[in-house]
Amino acid sequence: MKVINEKIKLNTKGNPDLLNITDELSRILKSSKLDRGSMTVFVVGSTAGITTFEYEPGLIKDVRELYEKLIPSNKHYHHDDSWGDANGFSHLRATISGSSLTVPFDGGRLLLGTWQQVVLADFDNRPRAREVIVQLIGE
């Protein structure tokens, strides 16, 4: 069993910036030369998340609207009182999205559905430099 750690660095726009990182994850898997195992994808930071969905323009718009409906960006949150940075909504959105995702792989391929992509969701109220940690465990 081998363990390989990699990093992906991305610049985001925030609120919410939804970036398809599937191709980069596939590139990392291919370069690892591992055949089967698990890939964990973890975003560093408390105002971003990792999720999966069909990455197409209509659904991207739907996902943005869903987050705005569930956790409005123009509402006051208690967190905003703590730091004065008005990004309480960003933290809440990241909480429901989650900071990591594990994807199995076999035959050197991620076992994602035909229309399923891995997406970095940056919810912060400003552009950010993001780091995504990718850990492969396999053989």
KADA-V371870 format. One record per helix or strand. SS is the DSSP state (H for helix, E for strand). FROM is the first residue (numbers start at 0). TO is the last residue. Records with the same first field share a line. If there is no record, write none. Layout:
SS=FROM-TO / FROM-TO
This chain:
E=1-11 / 16-19 / 36-42 / 47-52 / 99-105 / 108-109 / 116-121 / 127-137
H=21-31 / 56-69 / 77-82 / 87-96
